[in-house]
Amino acid sequence: MSTKQVIKAQKFRFYPTKSQEELLAKTFGAVRFFWNKRVEAFNNLNGPGFGSCSIKELKEVYPWLTEVSYNALEQKNQDWIATKKQYFSKTRKIKLGRPKFKSKHGKQSFRLSQNGYAVTANGLKLAKLGFVKIRSSLNIQEIFNIKSVTVSKDGPRYFITVLYTGIINVFPKTGRVCGIDLGLTHFYTDNQGIKLDNPRFLIKSLESIKAVNRKLSKKIKGSRRFNKLKSRLNKLHYKVRCQREYFLHCESTRLIKNYDTICIEDLSVKNMLQNKQLSKSISDVSWSMFTSLLKSKATWYDKEVITINKYYPSTRICSVCNYENFNLTLADRDWLCPQCGVNHDRDHNAARNILAKGLEIQSRQNTPTSKSSTKSRKMPVKRQKILMFEVE
């Protein structure tokens, strides 16, 4: 089995002391404050060169910024420079929006470069914080070539994410291909007719979440019982998220291991969430996370994931004779092709069409273009006009 060097991320949970918790809260606030000041300066004076509010200038005005690690502020400054560069980039296909303010109610995090931490025999030592108590089955001393360390807080829990260069065993080639049709009743149906049940982790825990929410609404905000119930509610949501992520990781790894090429439809989840009746089920199934995991693992293990255009009518087309049935509705789970007489299961037929379309795209991409065709290609109209104007 061959090996490959890739960039990996390992997440550890750690348990800070009371003094470390206070310093972490200050660091989260300082990093967020610095980012918001940069955004404020950027909004007041628009342009690529504006928004230049340096760390040194802010420390002179706000001396409490000296209490936190300079490395964390510097890394946030590098993030700001990269974000502003992407915003003004003209070559980027997807236009990004303006930089936004960060709220203290969201996920809090800061990043440290190689100067902000040290891995010793006693464990991991962070700048200003000192040694931290880490809980993990993987020994952090076994990780080499660490690029950065990200400290984050998720509810009452603290985590350290280590970005490093690791070596993985590449899965052997199987020569098999797979087409996948995502759904709500079943998580997906493949081209062989195999259906994977939707685990519905959120729906199964919904009664417990509703019961805690009802009790929480009757308590005084900020009281001891209010905070206790809020912590219990956070644990329930965290459990659902962990169950979902574990399921998606296991299933994506299994598909990447067994198939060399995976064809999947590119769903517009953001638009589908506007349906109020199905938004909760769509959020619970996490199609976007599943697709992104497939793509990232395919890059790791030298496999290929082909996405099909969301406007491709995979459910209406007969996978046998290519007849398109325009009279098909969402309620029709089985339908009979009027041209060839084959009875189709809606999801199985869609998976077969997705596979056929994906293989067609793959063959088109692998077909080399001749030099004569590239030379005879016409110049765009706008460029032709510019040249004509220059000649005149």
C-alpha positions in Angstrom: 0.0 0.0 0.0 1.5 3.4 -1.1 1.7 6.3 1.3 1.1 10.0 0.7 2.0 13.2 2.6 -1.0 15.5 3.3 -1.9 18.4 5.6 -4.1 17.0 8.4 -5.9 18.6 11.4 -6.2 16.9 14.8 -8.7 18.2 17.4 -8.0 17.8 21.1 -10.1 18.8 24.0 -8.3 20.5 26.9 -9.2 21.6 30.4 -7.9 25.0 31.4 -7.6 26.2 35.0 -9.5 29.2 36.3 -6.7 31.6 35.6 -6.3 30.2 32.1 -10.0 30.6 31.5 -9.8 34.2 32.3 -6.9 34.8 30.0 -8.6 32.8 27.2 -11.7 35.0 27.6 -9.4 38.1 27.3 -7.7 36.7 24.2 -10.9 35.8 22.5 -12.2 39.4 23.2 -9.0 41.1 22.1 -8.8 39.2 18.8 -12.5 39.9 18.1 -12.0 43.6 19.1 -9.0 43.9 16.8 -10.9 42.4 13.8 -13.9 44.7 14.4 -11.7 47.8 14.6 -10.2 46.8 11.2 -13.6 46.4 9.7 -14.7 49.7 11.2 -11.7 51.5 9.7 -12.3 49.7 6.3 -16.0 50.8 6.2 -15.2 54.5 7.1 -12.6 54.8 4.4 -13.3 52.6 1.4 -10.5 51.3 -0.9 -7.8 48.7 -1.1 -5.3 50.7 0.9 -7.6 51.8 3.7 -8.5 50.0 6.9 -4.8 50.1 8.0 -5.3 50.1 11.8 -2.1 48.5 13.1 -1.6 46.5 16.3 0.9 49.1 17.6 -1.6 51.9 17.2 -4.3 50.1 19.0 -2.1 49.1 21.9 -1.3 52.7 22.4 -4.9 53.6 22.6 -6.1 50.4 24.4 -3.3 49.3 26.8 -5.2 46.2 27.9 -4.4 44.6 24.6 -0.8 44.1 25.9 -2.2 41.5 28.4 -2.8 38.9 25.6 -0.4 37.2 23.2 0.9 39.3 20.4 1.1 36.2 18.2 -2.7 35.8 18.3 -3.2 39.4 17.3 -0.7 39.1 14.5 -2.4 36.0 13.1 -5.7 37.7 13.1 -4.0 40.6 11.2 -2.8 38.1 8.6 -6.4 36.8 8.3 -7.6 40.4 7.7 -5.0 41.0 5.0 -6.0 37.8 3.2 -9.7 38.6 3.5 -9.2 42.1 2.1 -7.1 40.8 -0.7 -9.8 38.3 -1.7 -12.5 40.9 -1.6 -10.6 43.2 -4.1 -9.4 40.3 -6.2 -10.7 40.5 -9.8 -9.7 37.0 -10.8 -11.8 35.2 -8.2 -14.8 33.4 -9.8 -17.1 33.9 -6.7 -17.4 37.4 -5.5 -17.1 37.7 -1.7 -19.1 40.2 0.3 -17.6 42.9 2.5 -15.9 41.9 5.7 -18.3 41.7 8.6 -18.1 42.3 12.3 -17.7 39.3 14.6 -20.1 38.8 17.4 -19.2 37.6 20.9 -22.2 35.2 20.8 -20.7 33.0 18.0 -17.8 30.5 18.1 -14.7 32.1 19.6 -11.2 31.2 18.4 -7.7 32.4 17.8 -4.7 31.0 16.0 -1.1 30.8 17.0 1.9 30.4 14.6 5.1 28.4 15.4 6.3 31.3 17.6 3.2 31.0 19.8 3.5 27.5 21.1 6.0 24.8 22.0 5.7 21.0 22.2 7.8 19.6 25.0 8.0 16.3 27.0 5.5 17.7 29.5 2.9 18.5 26.8 1.8 21.6 24.8 2.8 25.0 26.0 0.9 28.1 24.6 2.0 31.7 24.7 0.9 33.5 27.9 -1.2 30.5 28.9 1.6 28.0 29.8 1.0 24.2 29.8 -2.5 23.0 29.1 -4.1 19.7 30.1 -5.1 17.8 27.0 -7.5 14.8 26.8 -6.9 12.6 23.7 -6.0 9.0 22.8 -3.3 10.4 20.4 -0.2 11.7 22.1 0.6 15.2 20.9 4.4 14.5 21.1 3.9 12.1 18.2 2.8 14.9 15.9 5.6 16.4 13.8 5.8 19.4 11.4 3.1 21.4 13.2 2.1 24.4 11.1 -0.3 26.2 13.4 -2.4 25.7 16.6 -6.0 27.0 16.8 -7.6 27.5 20.2 -11.5 27.5 20.2 -14.4 27.5 22.6 -17.6 25.7 21.8 -20.1 26.3 24.6 -18.4 25.4 27.8 -15.8 23.2 26.1 -12.3 24.2 25.0 -10.5 22.7 22.0 -7.1 22.8 20.4 -6.8 22.1 16.7 -3.4 21.2 15.5 -2.6 21.6 11.7 0.3 19.5 10.7 1.8 17.5 7.8 1.0 13.8 8.2 1.5 10.6 6.2 -1.6 8.5 5.2 -2.0 5.1 3.5 -3.6 5.6 0.1 -6.5 3.2 -0.6 -5.8 0.9 -3.6 -7.6 1.4 -6.9 -10.8 -0.7 -7.2 -11.9 0.3 -10.7 -15.5 0.7 -9.5 -17.8 3.7 -10.0 -20.8 4.9 -8.1 -23.7 7.2 -8.6 -25.5 8.7 -5.6 -28.9 10.3 -5.3 -29.3 12.2 -2.0 -32.7 12.2 -0.2 -34.6 12.7 3.0 -36.4 9.4 3.4 -33.2 7.6 2.7 -29.9 9.3 3.1 -28.8 8.2 -0.3 -29.6 5.7 -3.0 -26.8 4.4 -5.2 -26.9 3.1 -8.8 -27.2 -0.5 -7.7 -30.4 0.2 -5.8 -28.8 0.1 -2.3 -30.6 2.5 0.1 -29.0 3.9 3.2 -31.5 4.9 5.9 -31.5 8.5 7.2 -30.3 8.4 10.8 -32.3 11.5 11.8 -30.3 12.3 14.9 -32.0 15.7 15.5 -35.5 14.3 15.1 -34.7 11.5 17.6 -33.5 14.0 20.2 -36.2 16.6 19.5 -38.5 15.6 22.4 -35.6 16.0 24.9 -34.6 19.4 23.4 -38.2 20.7 23.5 -38.6 19.6 27.2 -35.5 21.5 28.2 -36.5 24.5 26.2 -39.9 24.6 28.0 -38.3 24.5 31.4 -35.7 27.1 30.3 -38.4 29.6 29.2 -39.9 29.6 32.8 -36.6 30.5 34.5 -35.1 33.9 35.2 -32.4 34.8 32.8 -29.0 34.7 34.5 -30.1 32.6 37.5 -28.4 29.5 38.6 -31.1 27.2 37.4 -31.3 29.1 34.0 -27.5 28.5 33.5 -27.9 24.8 34.5 -30.6 24.2 32.0 -28.8 26.2 29.3 -25.7 23.9 29.8 -27.9 20.8 29.5 -29.4 22.1 26.3 -26.0 22.8 24.9 -24.9 19.2 25.7 -28.0 17.8 23.8 -27.2 19.9 20.7 -23.5 19.0 21.0 -24.4 15.3 21.2 -26.5 15.5 18.0 -23.7 17.3 16.2 -21.1 14.7 17.2 -23.4 11.8 16.2 -24.0 13.5 12.8 -20.3 14.2 12.1 -19.3 10.7 13.1 -21.9 9.2 10.7 -20.8 11.4 7.8 -17.1 10.7 8.3 -17.7 6.9 8.4 -19.9 6.9 5.4 -17.7 9.2 3.3 -14.6 7.1 4.1 -16.4 3.9 3.2 -17.4 5.3 -0.2 -13.9 6.6 -1.0 -12.4 3.3 0.0 -14.7 1.2 -2.2 -15.0 3.4 -5.3 -12.6 5.2 -7.6 -15.2 7.6 -9.1 -18.2 8.9 -7.2 -20.9 10.9 -9.1 -23.2 13.1 -6.9 -25.6 15.9 -7.6 -24.8 19.5 -6.7 -27.8 20.5 -4.6 -28.6 24.2 -3.8 -29.1 23.6 -0.1 -29.4 27.3 0.7 -32.5 27.7 -1.5 -34.0 24.4 -0.3 -33.8 25.6 3.3 -36.4 28.3 2.4 -39.0 25.5 2.5 -40.3 25.8 6.1 -41.8 22.3 6.1 -38.6 20.6 5.2 -35.9 23.0 6.5 -35.4 21.1 9.7 -35.0 17.7 8.0 -32.6 19.2 5.4 -30.5 20.8 8.1 -30.4 17.5 10.0 -29.2 15.5 7.0 -26.2 17.8 6.3 -25.8 17.2 2.5 -23.3 20.1 2.2 -20.9 18.6 4.8 -21.2 15.2 3.3 -20.3 16.5 -0.2 -17.3 18.5 1.2 -16.0 15.5 3.1 -16.2 13.4 -0.1 -14.3 16.0 -2.1 -11.5 16.5 0.6 -11.0 12.7 1.1 -11.0 12.1 -2.7 -8.1 14.6 -2.9 -6.3 12.7 -0.1 -6.7 9.2 -1.5 -6.4 10.0 -5.3 -10.0 9.4 -6.0 -12.5 11.5 -8.1 -15.8 13.1 -7.1 -17.8 14.5 -10.0 -20.7 16.9 -9.3 -23.7 17.1 -11.6 -25.5 20.3 -12.3 -28.4 20.9 -10.1 -30.7 21.6 -13.1 -30.1 18.2 -14.6 -33.5 16.4 -14.5 -32.2 13.0 -13.2 -35.5 11.9 -11.8 -37.6 12.5 -15.0 -35.3 10.8 -17.5 -35.7 7.1 -18.1 -32.3 5.4 -17.5 -33.1 2.8 -20.2 -34.3 4.7 -23.2 -33.6 8.3 -22.2 -37.3 9.3 -22.4 -38.1 12.4 -20.3 -41.4 12.3 -18.4 -42.6 15.8 -17.8 -45.8 14.7 -16.0 -43.8 13.3 -13.0 -44.6 14.9 -9.6 -42.9 14.7 -6.2 -45.5 12.3 -5.0 -44.7 9.7 -7.7 -42.1 7.5 -6.0 -42.5 4.8 -8.7 -43.3 5.5 -12.4 -43.8 3.5 -15.6 -41.9 4.7 -18.7 -44.5 5.1 -21.4 -41.9 4.5 -24.2 -40.1 1.4 -23.1 -42.5 0.1 -20.4 -39.9 -0.2 -17.6 -41.1 0.3 -14.1 -38.7 2.7 -12.2 -38.0 3.4 -8.6 -37.6 7.2 -8.6 -34.4 7.3 -6.5 -32.7 4.3 -8.1 -33.4 5.7 -11.6 -32.0 9.1 -10.6 -28.8 7.5 -9.2 -28.3 5.6 -12.5 -28.8 8.8 -14.5 -26.4 10.7 -12.3 -23.8 8.0 -12.8 -24.2 8.1 -16.6 -24.0 11.9 -16.7 -20.9 11.8 -14.4 -19.1 9.3 -16.6 -20.0 11.4 -19.7 -18.4 14.5 -18.0 -15.4 12.4 -17.0 -14.8 11.2 -20.6 -15.2 14.7 -21.9 -12.6 16.0 -19.4 -10.1 13.2 -20.2 -10.4 13.7 -24.0 -7.4 15.8 -25.2 -8.1 18.8 -27.3 -6.1 19.0 -30.6 -3.7 21.9 -31.3 -5.5 22.8 -34.5 -8.8 23.4 -32.7 -7.1 25.7 -30.1 -5.4 27.7 -32.8 -8.5 28.2 -34.9 -10.5 29.3 -31.8 -11.9 32.8 -32.3 -10.9 35.7 -30.1 -13.5 37.1 -27.8 -15.5 40.0 -29.2 -14.5 42.5 -26.5 -10.8 41.9 -27.2 -11.3 42.1 -30.9 -12.8 45.6 -30.5 -9.9 46.8 -28.4 -7.4 45.6 -31.0 -9.3 47.3 -33.8 -9.4 50.5 -31.8 -5.6 50.3 -31.2 -4.9 49.7 -34.9 -6.9 52.7 -36.0 
